[in-house]
């Protein structure tokens, strides 16, 4: 089957009985594409093939990390923020002070006293 013009295509075929992968690549770059562009895209395809053939485990590891991040993010999104200590409700006094003193300090800090 012919691939569309200006397409780079990677195919990874899996033999599940032997757990062997066959990685192949094709390209169909337009004859009107500039030579430097064709070289660039062919180099991308060659680089991807090299990485896939030598660092497949690294791709799998990175994919597992991304899946873990997505799972943790969904847990955090489902939880109430206050349960994790992120909740904050300003006291009326603070809200009033901010409204009154927009251009001034609300809380005076004494630089001579150390906060410990």
N, C-alpha and C positions, 0 to 999 in steps of 0.2 A: 504494500500500500504506500503510495506516494505521500510524503508529508507536505504540508502547506509551505509556501514560499516564506523565506525569512524565519525559519523555525529551526531551533536546536532541540533534539529529542534524545532523552536518555530512556533506556529500557532496562529494567531489572527483572529478570526471569528467575523464578525460584523452583528448584527441584526439591520438593518437600521430603521425598524419600531419602535423598542423600544430603540434604541441607546445603546444596551447592547453589551459588548464585552465578548467573551469567549476566554480565553488565555490558551493554552495547550502546553505541551512540551513533546518531545520524544527524546530518544537517542538510538543509536546502536553503542556500543563500542566493538571493536574487543576483543575476548577472549585472544588474545596474547598480548594485551596492559597491561603494568605493572599496578599493583594495585594502586600505588600512582598516576599514570596518570588518571586512571578511577575515583578515588576519586576527583581529581582536577577538571576534566571536569564535573562531576556530581554536584560538588559544584558551578561551574560557572552557570550551568543550573538552579539550585535551587536559586541562587542569582538573576539571571535575572528574574525568575518567581516572586520572592518576590518584586523586584523593579517595575516590570510591574503591579503587582496587587496593589501596594500601592502608586506609584509615576507616574502614567500615565500622569497626567497633567504636571509634570515637563519635561517629555520627549517631550510632545507637545510644551511646551514653548521653550525648547532648539531647537527644530526643526524650530520653527518660527524665532528664532534669527539667525539661520544658513541661512534660506531663505532670511532674510533681509540683511545679510552680502553679500550674493551672488548677490542680486539685486543692492546693493550699489557698489559692485566691478564692476559689468557690466556697471553701469553708469560711473564710473571713467575711465574704460578702453575705453569707447566710446568717452569721452571728450578729448579735447586738453589739454595737461599738462600745457601749458602756461596760460590757463584760470584760473587755480587754483594756479598760482604763482610758479610752479615748474620749469619753464623754466630757463635755464641759458646758456648764451653763453659768453665764456671768451673773453675778449678784446685781440687783437693781442699783445699788450704790455705784458699782463700777460703770454700768451703762449710763447712769446720770453724769458721772464724772467725765466720761468720755464725751458725752454730748456737750457739756458746759465748757470743757477745756480742750477743745480739739487741737489747739496749737501749743499747748503747754504740757509740762510733765504732770502726770496723774499721781504718780507715787514718787516721793523724794527719796533719793538714795544718798546715804552718807558714805562717801568713798573711804573714810577713815575707819569705819567699823567693818571688820571682816565677818562674813556670814558663816562662821563655823563654831 
